Amino acid sequence: MSFSFSQHLVILPILLPLICAALLAPFTQGRHRLKFGLAYASVLGQLAIAVMLMLQTDREVWQGGIGVYLAANWSAPFGIALMADRLSALMLLLTSVLALAALHYAMQRWSRIGVHFHPLFQILLMGINGAFLTHDLFNLFVFFEVMLAASYGLVLHGYNAERLRASMQYIAVNLAAALLFLLGTSLIYATTGTLNMADLAARIAAMPAESSGLLKLGVTVLVLAFLVKGAMWPLGFWLPTTYAAASPPVAAMLVLMTKVGAYVILRLWLLLFSEGSSAGFGFDALLWGGMATIVFGAAGMLSTDTAGRMAGYSAVISSGTLLAVIGYGQPSLVTAGLYYLIGSTLAVAAFLLLIELIDRIRTPSAAMLALTMEAWAVDDEEADDSPNEPRGKGVPAAMAFLSVSFAACALMIAGLPPLSGFVAKFGMFHALLNPEGEAVRNAGWVLMALIFVSGLIAIISMLRFGVRTFWATPVVTPPRLHLSEVAPITALLLLSVAMTVQARPLFDYLGRASADIHRPANYIERVLQEPAVPGPAARGDAP
């Protein structure tokens, strides 16, 4: 059996940020350009690997478009299995794009507050990438904890009183979720004797209904941990406060972390509960819980006039929409939901990066003063002083950029034409109105109504904030913007435009990804039948 470089691609998104974090850890004060260069090169490498994985999976270079990597060369289910398919490769690409935007935004300011921003950022990427690639529940727990541990430090990054309060709440909630994760995993292992997802799916499908009580209890406890991260009502109360308090580049990455919970639920539910006596378990709870989350997010968005909390509630709405799409259980709707996942993530991340720049309109010196106060709060022996506000020239073009960018974010978040938010909602409505061989369910009408009303509330809230900021502010001073701040926001918005222009090819790709995850037998066969790499003696290479 030959062993090619392509077999290593699956593990590289985990190894690359891990190695980069190890290289960056010894650096403390100073050497900002060197640290940024190493971190930037790492993210660019992850972007290139994600593109290669997408090509490998979509061209079905691996059998069935599924790449399996057996860590330590132990066959599943005894060893650790990593798995890449069209969906996980797409999520890796989305992660690297957001990481590139956040890192570029942090270049001149936020990465220089404190001494461990870059190592923590790379560890965060390692955890996120591992969660997308792992095919084992215990290792999913490990990657979740790696991701969360790094996020604790990043949420506290550049700390002030508000950020400290929000981070304590964030840490407490996620520690409780980690406990639920571990308890649920233990119950599942006690029932089935395995934690490999493919092996677990095979055993659940063959399990008699009368023996599945403890298993369903374990899965229920386990999914609560994902629903905390996915911000399902009433478990997502922590999200708006954390988003509003975190620094802009960290808040942008938190948007993606929220989608990790929805991704894991989509992956697990379609794999474990598509066949056998437990088929359909929990789908209705996800559907109605997702719709309740949309109501909660819309009410919160209408009630707040703070941009950070508004972005947080818009993320809650998007999470609720995704959970309802998963619970509805229709493959064509999942395709549109995946498109919505990408578009909403880009939109909310761009808006969170934009908020800090918009705040300079009303208080042009507030950003610099706030950062100076944050720097005083950091121990001189542990962190650098906050740098001065990046130098730039205050010109009317800055106001034009902020207003156009804000309008684009508002259109995407509300789902109005002509950008990707509208295409996503149109795709979901089309799928709901054209069910596969059956009439439109009552829940489908309710879901469409909630999506429509939440979009209306979103545009009302965004317009209210825009009018107060751009028109009703007594003194409007063109803010000073640095290219490192403008470029990532522009790139995210242009990606949304590209999603709109290239909607057909993207929907085709997402349709293939959706079809893959709705065929659990393919995953079971590929993972469990992947052979270990033979040693030199077996290959005839021994002397």
C-alpha positions in Angstrom: 0.0 0.0 0.0 1.5 3.3 -1.0 1.6 6.2 1.3 1.2 9.7 -0.2 1.3 13.2 1.0 -2.5 13.6 0.5 -3.0 11.2 3.4 -1.4 13.7 5.8 -3.6 16.6 4.7 -6.3 15.6 7.1 -4.1 16.1 10.2 -2.2 19.2 9.0 -5.0 21.7 10.1 -4.3 20.5 13.6 -0.6 20.2 13.5 0.2 23.5 11.8 -1.4 25.9 14.5 -0.1 23.6 17.3 3.5 24.0 16.0 3.1 27.7 15.4 1.7 28.2 19.0 4.8 26.3 20.3 7.1 28.5 18.4 5.3 31.7 19.5 5.0 30.8 23.2 8.6 31.8 24.2 8.2 35.3 22.8 7.0 37.8 25.4 7.5 41.5 24.9 8.3 43.1 21.6 9.1 41.4 18.3 5.6 42.2 17.2 6.4 41.9 13.5 8.0 38.5 13.9 5.1 37.1 16.0 2.6 38.5 13.5 4.5 37.1 10.6 4.6 33.6 12.0 1.0 33.7 13.0 -0.1 35.1 9.6 2.0 32.4 7.7 0.3 29.7 9.8 -3.2 31.0 8.9 -2.3 31.3 5.3 -1.0 27.7 5.4 -4.3 26.6 6.9 -6.2 28.4 4.2 -4.2 26.6 1.5 -4.7 23.2 3.2 -8.4 23.8 3.5 -8.6 24.6 -0.3 -6.7 21.4 -1.0 -9.0 19.3 1.2 -12.0 20.8 -0.6 -10.5 19.8 -3.9 -9.6 16.3 -2.7 -13.0 15.6 -1.3 -15.1 17.2 -4.1 -13.1 15.4 -6.8 -13.4 12.2 -4.8 -9.7 11.5 -4.8 -10.5 9.5 -1.7 -13.2 6.9 -1.9 -16.6 8.5 -1.6 -15.0 11.9 -1.1 -14.1 10.9 2.5 -10.6 11.0 3.7 -9.7 9.1 6.9 -6.5 9.5 8.9 -5.7 6.9 11.6 -3.7 8.5 14.3 -1.0 6.2 15.7 -1.9 3.8 12.8 -4.5 2.0 14.9 -7.6 1.0 12.9 -11.0 2.2 14.0 -12.8 1.9 16.4 -9.7 1.2 18.6 -7.6 4.1 17.5 -8.3 7.8 17.0 -9.8 8.5 13.6 -9.8 11.9 11.8 -12.2 12.4 8.9 -12.5 15.0 6.2 -15.4 15.3 3.8 -16.9 18.2 1.8 -18.6 19.7 4.8 -15.7 19.6 7.2 -13.4 21.0 4.4 -15.8 23.8 3.9 -15.8 24.6 7.6 -12.0 24.6 7.7 -12.0 27.1 4.8 -14.5 29.3 6.7 -12.3 29.1 9.8 -9.2 30.1 8.0 -10.9 33.0 6.2 -12.3 34.4 9.5 -9.0 33.8 11.3 -7.2 35.7 8.5 -9.6 38.7 8.8 -9.4 38.8 12.6 -5.6 38.5 12.7 -5.2 41.2 10.0 -7.5 43.5 12.0 -5.6 42.9 15.2 -2.2 43.6 13.5 -1.7 47.2 14.6 -3.5 47.3 17.9 -5.1 44.3 19.6 -2.3 41.8 19.0 0.1 44.1 20.9 -1.9 44.3 24.1 -0.7 41.5 26.3 2.1 39.0 25.4 0.2 35.8 24.5 -2.4 36.9 21.9 -0.8 35.0 19.0 -0.2 31.7 20.8 -3.7 31.7 22.2 -5.1 32.5 18.8 -3.3 29.5 17.2 -4.4 27.2 20.0 -8.0 28.4 19.4 -7.6 27.5 15.7 -6.2 24.1 16.6 -9.3 23.3 18.8 -11.7 24.5 16.1 -10.1 22.6 13.3 -9.9 19.5 15.5 -13.6 19.7 16.3 -14.4 19.8 12.6 -12.1 16.8 11.8 -12.4 14.4 14.7 -14.6 11.3 14.4 -14.4 10.3 18.0 -16.5 11.7 20.9 -13.8 11.7 23.5 -11.4 13.6 21.2 -14.2 15.9 20.3 -14.3 16.7 24.0 -10.6 17.3 24.1 -10.7 19.6 21.1 -13.7 21.5 22.6 -11.7 22.0 25.8 -8.6 23.2 23.9 -10.8 25.6 22.0 -12.5 26.9 25.1 -9.3 27.2 27.2 -7.8 29.4 24.5 -11.0 31.4 24.2 -11.0 32.1 28.0 -7.7 33.9 27.6 -8.7 35.7 24.4 -12.0 37.0 25.9 -10.0 38.5 28.7 -7.5 39.9 26.3 -7.0 43.7 26.8 -9.2 43.4 29.9 -11.3 46.1 31.5 -14.1 45.9 34.1 -16.9 45.1 31.6 -14.8 42.5 29.8 -13.8 40.9 33.1 -17.4 40.5 34.2 -18.5 39.1 30.9 -15.5 36.7 30.8 -16.3 35.3 34.2 -19.8 34.5 33.1 -18.6 33.0 29.9 -16.0 30.8 31.7 -18.6 29.6 34.3 -21.2 28.7 31.7 -18.7 26.8 29.5 -17.2 24.9 32.4 -20.7 23.7 33.3 -21.2 22.7 29.6 -17.9 20.8 29.7 -19.1 18.8 32.7 -22.3 18.0 30.8 -20.2 16.9 27.8 -18.1 14.5 29.9 -21.2 13.1 31.7 -23.0 12.5 28.4 -20.0 10.9 26.8 -19.6 8.6 29.8 -23.2 7.4 29.6 -22.9 6.8 25.9 -19.8 4.7 26.4 -21.4 2.8 29.3 -24.3 1.9 26.9 -22.6 1.1 23.6 -18.9 0.4 24.6 -17.5 2.7 21.9 -17.0 6.4 21.3 -16.0 6.2 17.6 -18.8 8.0 15.8 -19.0 5.5 12.9 -18.9 2.5 15.2 -21.4 4.3 17.5 -23.8 4.8 14.5 -23.6 1.1 13.6 -24.3 0.0 17.1 -27.2 2.4 17.7 -28.9 1.3 14.4 -28.8 -2.3 15.6 -29.9 -1.6 19.2 -33.4 -2.6 20.2 -35.8 0.2 21.2 -36.2 -1.2 24.8 -32.4 -1.0 25.4 -31.9 2.6 24.2 -33.2 4.4 27.3 -29.8 5.1 28.9 -28.3 5.9 25.5 -30.9 8.6 24.8 -30.3 10.0 28.3 -26.6 10.2 27.5 -27.2 11.8 24.2 -29.6 14.3 25.7 -27.0 15.3 28.4 -24.3 15.5 25.7 -26.3 17.7 23.3 -26.9 20.2 26.1 -23.2 21.0 26.0 -23.5 21.7 22.3 -26.7 23.7 22.7 -24.9 25.9 25.3 -22.2 26.7 22.7 -24.8 27.0 20.0 -26.8 29.5 22.1 -30.2 27.7 22.0 -32.8 29.4 24.2 -32.7 29.4 27.2 -29.0 28.3 27.3 -27.7 31.2 25.2 -28.2 34.0 27.7 -24.4 34.5 28.0 -23.8 35.2 24.3 -24.9 38.9 23.8 -22.9 40.1 26.8 -19.8 38.2 25.8 -19.9 39.5 22.2 -20.4 43.0 23.3 -17.5 42.9 25.8 -14.9 41.0 23.8 -12.3 42.8 21.6 -13.4 43.0 17.9 -11.1 40.3 16.5 -11.9 37.9 19.4 -15.7 38.6 19.0 -15.4 37.7 15.3 -13.9 34.3 16.2 -16.6 33.7 18.8 -19.2 33.9 16.0 -17.5 30.9 14.4 -17.3 29.1 17.8 -21.1 29.4 18.1 -21.4 27.6 14.7 -19.2 24.8 15.9 -22.1 23.7 18.2 -24.6 23.7 15.3 -22.1 21.8 13.1 -21.5 19.0 15.7 -25.3 18.6 16.2 -25.8 18.4 12.5 -23.0 15.8 12.1 -24.0 13.7 15.1 -27.8 13.7 14.6 -27.7 12.7 10.9 -25.1 10.0 11.6 -26.6 8.5 14.8 -30.4 8.9 14.4 -31.1 8.4 10.7 -31.7 4.6 10.9 -32.8 2.0 13.3 -35.2 2.0 16.3 -33.9 5.4 17.4 -34.3 7.1 14.1 -35.8 10.6 14.4 -34.9 11.0 18.1 -34.7 14.6 19.2 -35.5 16.2 15.8 -38.7 17.9 17.1 -36.9 19.3 20.1 -34.3 20.9 17.9 -37.0 22.3 15.6 -39.1 23.9 18.3 -36.1 24.9 20.4 -34.6 26.6 17.3 -37.7 28.5 16.7 -37.9 29.6 20.3 -34.3 30.8 19.9 -35.3 32.9 16.9 -38.0 34.6 19.0 -35.6 35.2 21.8 -33.0 36.7 19.5 -35.4 38.9 17.7 -36.9 40.2 20.9 -33.4 41.0 22.2 -32.3 42.7 19.0 -35.4 44.9 19.1 -34.9 45.8 22.8 -31.3 46.9 22.6 -29.6 49.9 21.1 -26.0 48.8 21.8 -24.3 47.7 18.6 -22.3 44.9 20.3 -25.4 43.3 21.9 -27.3 43.8 18.6 -24.6 41.7 16.9 -24.9 39.1 19.6 -28.6 38.8 19.2 -28.3 38.5 15.5 -25.9 35.6 16.1 -28.6 34.0 18.3 -31.1 34.4 15.5 -28.8 32.7 13.1 -28.1 29.8 15.5 -31.8 29.3 16.1 -32.4 29.2 12.4 -29.7 26.6 11.9 -31.0 24.4 14.8 -34.6 24.6 13.4 -33.3 23.7 9.9 -31.5 20.6 11.4 -34.6 19.6 13.4 -36.9 20.0 10.3 -35.1 17.0 8.8 -35.3 17.8 5.1 -32.1 17.4 3.0 -32.8 20.3 0.6 -33.4 22.6 3.6 -30.1 21.6 5.0 -28.4 22.7 1.8 -29.9 26.1 2.1 -29.1 26.2 5.8 -25.4 25.5 5.1 -25.4 28.5 2.7 -27.1 30.6 5.4 -24.5 29.4 7.9 -21.6 30.8 5.8 -23.4 34.0 4.9 -24.5 34.8 8.4 -21.1 34.1 9.9 -19.4 36.4 7.5 -22.0 39.1 8.1 -21.9 39.1 11.9 -18.1 38.9 12.0 -17.8 41.9 9.6 -20.3 43.8 11.7 -18.4 43.1 14.9 -15.2 44.3 13.4 -17.0 47.4 12.0 -18.5 48.5 15.4 -15.2 49.7 16.8 -14.6 52.0 13.8 -18.2 53.3 13.9 -17.8 54.3 17.5 -15.0 56.7 16.5 -17.6 58.8 14.7 -19.3 59.9 17.8 -16.3 59.9 20.1 -13.2 60.2 17.9 -10.8 59.9 20.8 -12.7 57.3 22.8 -11.0 54.4 21.2 -7.5 55.7 22.0 -8.5 56.6 25.6 -10.1 53.2 26.2 -7.1 51.3 25.0 -4.8 53.5 27.1 -6.9 52.7 30.2 -6.7 49.0 29.3 -3.0 49.1 29.0 -2.7 50.7 32.5 -4.7 47.8 33.8 -2.2 45.2 32.5 0.9 44.5 34.5 4.0 46.1 32.9 6.0 42.9 33.4 3.4 40.8 31.6 2.3 42.9 28.7 3.2 45.8 26.5 1.6 49.2 26.8 -1.2 49.8 24.4 0.1 51.5 21.3 -1.3 54.8 20.1 -4.3 54.7 17.8 -3.1 53.7 14.3 -2.1 56.7 12.2 -4.4 57.5 9.4 -5.8 60.5 7.6 -9.3 61.6 8.5 -11.0 62.1 5.2 -14.7 62.0 4.1 -13.9 58.7 2.3 -13.8 57.1 5.8 -17.4 58.1 6.4 -18.4 56.7 3.0 -16.7 53.4 3.8 -18.3 53.1 7.2 -21.8 53.9 5.9 -21.6 51.6 2.9 -20.1 48.8 5.0 -22.8 49.2 7.7 -25.6 49.1 5.0 -24.1 45.9 3.6 -24.0 44.3 7.0 -27.6 45.4 7.7 -28.8 43.9 4.4 -26.9 40.6 5.0 -28.1 40.2 8.6 -31.7 41.1 7.8 -31.7 38.9 4.7 -32.7 41.6 2.2 -31.7 41.7 -1.5 -29.3 41.7 -3.2 -26.7 40.1 -1.0 -26.2 36.6 0.3 -28.6 36.9 3.3 -31.5 37.2 0.8 -30.3 34.3 -1.3 -30.0 32.1 1.8 -33.5 32.9 3.0 -35.0 32.5 -0.4 -33.3 29.1 -0.6 -34.8 28.1 2.7 -38.3 29.3 1.7 -38.0 27.4 -1.6 -37.0 24.2 0.2 -39.8 24.6 2.8 -42.5 25.2 0.1 -41.3 22.3 -2.0 -41.0 19.4 0.4 -39.9 16.0 -1.0 -43.1 14.1 -1.7 -45.3 15.6 1.0 -47.4 18.6 1.9 -45.9 21.6 3.7 -45.9 20.9 7.4 -47.5 23.3 9.9 -44.0 23.7 11.5 -42.7 24.8 8.1 -45.2 27.7 7.9 -44.3 28.7 11.5 -40.6 28.6 10.6 -41.0 30.7 7.5 -43.0 33.3 9.5 -40.4 33.5 12.2 -37.6 33.9 9.6 -39.5 36.6 7.9 -40.4 38.5 11.1 -36.9 38.2 12.5 -35.5 39.7 9.3 -38.0 42.6 9.6 -37.0 43.2 13.2 -33.3 43.0 12.3 -33.6 45.7 9.6 -35.7 47.9 12.0 -33.0 47.6 14.7 -30.1 48.2 12.3 -31.8 51.2 10.7 -32.5 52.7 14.1 -28.9 52.4 15.1 -27.7 53.7 11.7 -29.9 56.8 11.9 -28.7 57.6 15.4 -25.1 57.1 14.4 -24.8 58.7 10.9 -27.6 61.3 10.9 -28.6 62.2 14.5 -25.1 62.5 16.0 -24.5 66.2 16.9 -20.8 66.2 16.0 -19.7 63.9 13.3 -16.0 63.8 12.8 -14.5 61.6 10.0 -12.6 58.9 12.0 -9.0 57.8 11.4 -8.9 54.4 9.8 -5.9 52.2 9.2 -5.6 50.0 6.2 -5.2 46.9 8.4 -8.7 47.7 9.9 -10.4 48.5 6.6 -9.0 45.6 4.5 -10.5 42.6 6.5 -14.0 44.2 6.7 -13.9 44.9 3.0 -12.7 41.3 2.2 -15.6 39.8 4.3 -18.1 41.9 2.5 -16.7 41.1 -0.9 -16.9 37.4 -0.1 -20.6 37.9 0.6 -20.9 39.6 -2.8 -19.0 36.6 -4.3 -21.4 34.2 -2.6 -24.3 36.0 -4.3 -22.7 36.1 -7.7 -21.6 32.5 -7.5 -24.6 31.2 -5.7 -25.3 28.4 -8.2 -21.9 26.7 -8.0 -21.9 27.1 -4.2 -25.3 25.6 -3.8 -24.2 22.7 -6.0 -21.3 22.0 -3.7 -23.4 22.4 -0.6 -26.0 20.0 -2.2 -23.3 17.4 -2.6 -22.1 18.0 1.0 -25.7 17.7 2.3 -26.2 14.5 0.3 -23.1 13.0 1.9 -24.1 13.6 5.5 -27.5 12.1 4.8 -25.9 8.8 3.8 -24.5 7.6 7.2 -23.7 4.1 5.8 -20.9 5.6 3.6 -19.2 7.1 6.7 -19.5 3.9 8.7 -18.0 1.9 5.9 -15.1 4.3 5.1 -14.1 4.8 8.7 -14.4 1.3 10.0 -12.8 -0.3 6.9 -9.9 2.1 6.6 -6.8 -0.2 6.9 -3.8 0.7 8.9 -0.6 1.5 7.0 1.5 -1.6 6.8 4.9 -1.7 8.4 8.2 -2.2 6.5 8.1 -6.0 7.0 4.5 -6.2 5.6 5.6 -4.1 2.6 8.6 -6.2 1.9 11.0 -3.4 2.8 12.7 -5.2 5.7 16.4 -6.2 5.1 
